[in-house]
């Protein structure tokens, strides 16, 4: 997935102006547990107010704007706990907000157009949703606790039963199957001009795909490389 590059975010820019340019930054703020009332604060001022590493905040915000980090922004234990908290909050968003919303839209379409195509679409989504839940549970219960243990205790001198490499090998791009859902809706399924729900469903799929892509980038370009670094110490 390619994200069109927007403004490269720097510390002295007004957060309000950045949100005006890219509204998906609101979701980033939510994952950081930052209130949407940003007044006229600059990025630096907002980070100071919420006690978030400026370098980490800018790196993640620039991912949402289409720029990958040139260096790892994780500098200490607080940063690592912050990014794990961010990822856990995104999991909550997927489980409690986005997936139920999408499932509801699909179910509404299926009820109104009880044809074979929409029944198959609903079945496809349910299977995909189960795979995603398995992936999120794995990260919450295996991967993230390992990174917390790693930064708190370091290597113990014995071979660990888990590693950043195993996490990387296990890591999958869970947003990719959303393309199949979008293709079905845009190329194969007609809903007799019931366009409002179909549009809302597609918007939700695009929004979810975008945030899942950022989620994967954070893990692949920030968290996993930091794990490799800590394991070498």
VMD Tcl script that draws the C-alpha trace (Angstrom):
set ca {
  {0.00 0.00 0.00}
  {1.39 3.41 -0.97}
  {0.40 6.46 1.07}
  {0.59 9.77 -0.85}
  {3.24 11.90 0.85}
  {1.95 14.96 2.61}
  {3.84 17.48 4.76}
  {6.97 16.14 6.44}
  {6.14 16.86 10.07}
  {8.57 18.84 12.24}
  {8.51 19.93 15.86}
  {7.51 23.57 15.26}
  {4.42 22.89 13.13}
  {0.90 23.51 14.42}
  {-0.94 20.26 15.10}
  {-4.25 21.80 13.99}
  {-2.81 22.58 10.55}
  {-1.48 19.04 10.23}
  {-4.90 17.56 11.05}
  {-6.50 19.87 8.48}
  {-4.18 18.39 5.87}
  {-4.51 14.75 7.00}
  {-7.50 13.86 9.15}
  {-6.18 10.33 9.79}
  {-3.82 11.93 12.32}
  {-6.88 12.06 14.60}
  {-6.70 8.29 14.81}
  {-3.02 8.52 15.67}
  {-3.86 10.95 18.49}
  {-6.48 8.52 19.76}
  {-3.96 5.67 19.83}
  {-1.62 7.95 21.82}
  {-4.58 8.83 24.11}
  {-4.32 12.52 23.22}
  {-7.44 14.68 23.32}
  {-8.49 16.14 19.97}
  {-8.55 19.67 21.38}
  {-5.14 20.77 20.19}
  {-5.70 24.56 20.33}
  {-2.75 26.29 18.62}
  {-0.16 23.94 20.04}
  {2.91 23.00 18.07}
  {4.03 19.38 17.89}
  {6.67 20.10 20.54}
  {4.17 21.74 22.88}
  {1.69 18.89 22.49}
  {4.39 16.33 23.23}
  {5.45 18.25 26.33}
  {1.84 18.46 27.52}
  {1.32 14.70 27.21}
  {4.85 13.67 28.18}
  {5.50 11.90 24.89}
  {8.89 11.70 23.23}
  {8.96 14.33 20.49}
  {11.11 12.13 18.28}
  {8.76 9.16 18.67}
  {5.64 11.23 18.04}
  {7.09 12.80 14.90}
  {8.26 9.42 13.56}
  {4.78 7.89 13.94}
  {3.01 11.01 12.63}
  {5.23 11.00 9.55}
  {4.31 7.35 8.91}
  {0.70 8.54 8.66}
  {1.91 11.18 6.19}
  {3.82 8.73 4.02}
  {7.40 9.00 5.35}
  {9.31 6.10 6.91}
  {11.71 6.90 9.78}
  {15.36 7.40 8.87}
  {16.47 6.22 12.31}
  {14.81 4.33 15.13}
  {13.01 6.82 17.43}
  {12.97 4.49 20.45}
  {15.51 5.82 22.90}
  {14.57 4.35 26.27}
  {12.19 2.11 28.19}
  {9.54 4.83 28.35}
  {9.50 5.11 24.55}
  {9.13 1.35 24.13}
  {6.26 1.20 26.61}
  {4.66 4.16 24.83}
  {4.77 2.48 21.40}
  {3.49 -0.82 22.81}
  {0.64 1.11 24.44}
  {-0.04 2.76 21.08}
  {-0.21 -0.64 19.35}
  {-2.44 -2.09 22.07}
  {-4.81 0.86 21.69}
  {-4.94 0.27 17.95}
  {-5.92 -3.35 18.68}
  {-8.77 -2.08 20.83}
  {-9.87 0.17 17.96}
  {-9.90 -2.78 15.55}
  {-11.75 -5.11 17.92}
  {-14.30 -2.73 19.41}
  {-14.81 -0.13 16.70}
  {-13.79 -0.91 13.14}
  {-14.48 -4.62 12.77}
  {-17.93 -4.49 14.42}
  {-18.78 -1.50 12.22}
  {-17.75 -3.29 9.02}
  {-19.50 -6.48 10.07}
  {-22.69 -4.52 10.69}
  {-22.57 -2.88 7.25}
  {-22.02 -6.23 5.54}
  {-24.86 -7.81 7.51}
  {-27.21 -4.94 6.59}
  {-26.37 -5.35 2.91}
  {-26.81 -9.10 3.13}
  {-30.26 -8.69 4.75}
  {-31.40 -6.25 2.08}
  {-29.89 -8.23 -0.80}
  {-30.06 -11.90 0.25}
  {-28.22 -13.18 -2.78}
  {-25.42 -15.71 -2.86}
  {-22.71 -13.09 -3.48}
  {-23.35 -11.17 -0.27}
  {-23.68 -14.37 1.75}
  {-20.21 -15.34 0.51}
  {-18.92 -11.83 1.28}
  {-20.14 -12.13 4.86}
  {-18.59 -15.58 5.21}
  {-15.30 -14.33 3.76}
  {-15.22 -11.43 6.21}
  {-16.02 -13.65 9.20}
  {-13.14 -15.99 8.35}
  {-10.83 -13.01 7.88}
  {-11.99 -11.47 11.16}
  {-11.15 -14.70 13.02}
  {-7.63 -14.64 11.51}
  {-7.16 -11.03 12.57}
  {-8.30 -11.76 16.13}
  {-5.80 -14.62 16.31}
  {-3.05 -12.28 15.09}
  {-3.94 -9.53 17.59}
  {-4.16 -12.02 20.46}
  {-0.72 -13.36 19.52}
  {0.77 -9.88 19.66}
  {-0.97 -9.00 22.94}
  {-0.18 -12.26 24.71}
  {3.18 -13.32 23.26}
  {5.05 -10.62 21.32}
  {4.40 -7.50 23.39}
  {5.08 -9.17 26.77}
  {8.38 -10.43 25.33}
  {9.47 -6.89 24.41}
  {8.45 -5.61 27.84}
  {10.48 -8.38 29.48}
  {13.41 -7.68 27.18}
  {13.64 -3.99 28.04}
  {13.07 -4.58 31.75}
  {15.42 -7.52 32.23}
  {17.59 -7.73 29.10}
  {19.10 -11.00 27.97}
  {19.60 -13.44 30.83}
  {22.56 -15.26 29.31}
  {20.46 -18.28 28.37}
  {18.77 -18.83 25.05}
  {15.33 -17.26 25.09}
  {12.37 -19.32 23.94}
  {11.26 -16.35 21.88}
  {12.96 -13.59 19.90}
  {12.36 -10.54 17.73}
  {13.21 -12.71 14.70}
  {10.46 -15.18 15.57}
  {8.05 -12.28 15.86}
  {9.22 -10.94 12.50}
  {8.83 -14.38 10.89}
  {5.35 -14.73 12.36}
  {4.37 -11.20 11.39}
  {1.81 -10.97 8.61}
  {0.30 -8.07 6.71}
  {-3.25 -8.53 7.94}
  {-4.45 -5.61 5.84}
  {-3.80 -7.41 2.54}
  {-7.00 -9.49 2.51}
  {-9.02 -6.30 2.77}
  {-8.11 -5.75 -0.88}
  {-10.11 -8.86 -1.75}
  {-13.13 -7.46 0.08}
  {-12.81 -4.16 -1.74}
  {-12.40 -5.91 -5.08}
  {-15.57 -7.90 -4.52}
  {-17.54 -4.75 -3.73}
  {-16.06 -2.63 -6.52}
  {-15.87 -5.20 -9.30}
  {-18.37 -7.98 -8.71}
  {-21.22 -7.13 -6.33}
  {-24.22 -4.99 -7.27}
  {-26.59 -3.83 -4.53}
  {-29.42 -2.36 -6.62}
  {-28.38 1.22 -5.96}
  {-28.35 0.76 -2.19}
  {-25.30 2.99 -2.28}
  {-25.30 4.65 1.14}
  {-24.44 1.52 3.13}
  {-22.09 0.27 0.43}
  {-20.23 3.61 0.46}
  {-19.98 3.57 4.27}
  {-18.68 0.01 4.10}
  {-16.04 0.91 1.53}
  {-14.97 4.01 3.47}
  {-14.58 1.84 6.58}
  {-12.53 -0.71 4.67}
  {-10.21 1.98 3.29}
  {-9.82 3.55 6.73}
  {-9.09 0.21 8.36}
  {-6.64 -0.80 5.63}
  {-4.72 2.45 6.07}
  {-4.41 2.12 9.84}
  {-3.46 -1.56 9.65}
  {-0.73 -0.62 7.19}
  {0.64 2.00 9.60}
  {0.36 -0.54 12.42}
  {2.51 -3.00 10.45}
  {5.05 -0.31 9.56}
  {5.46 0.66 13.22}
  {6.22 -2.95 14.09}
  {8.51 -3.57 11.11}
  {10.47 -0.31 11.11}
  {10.49 0.61 14.81}
  {9.64 -2.14 17.32}
  {11.22 -5.22 15.74}
  {14.53 -3.47 14.87}
  {14.71 -2.18 18.45}
  {14.20 -5.76 19.66}
  {17.14 -6.92 17.52}
  {19.25 -4.16 19.01}
  {18.37 -5.06 22.60}
  {19.02 -8.75 21.99}
  {22.58 -7.97 20.85}
  {23.43 -6.12 24.06}
}
mol new
graphics top color blue
foreach p $ca { graphics top sphere $p radius 0.5 }
foreach p [lrange $ca 0 end-1] q [lrange $ca 1 end] { graphics top cylinder $p $q radius 0.2 }
display resetview
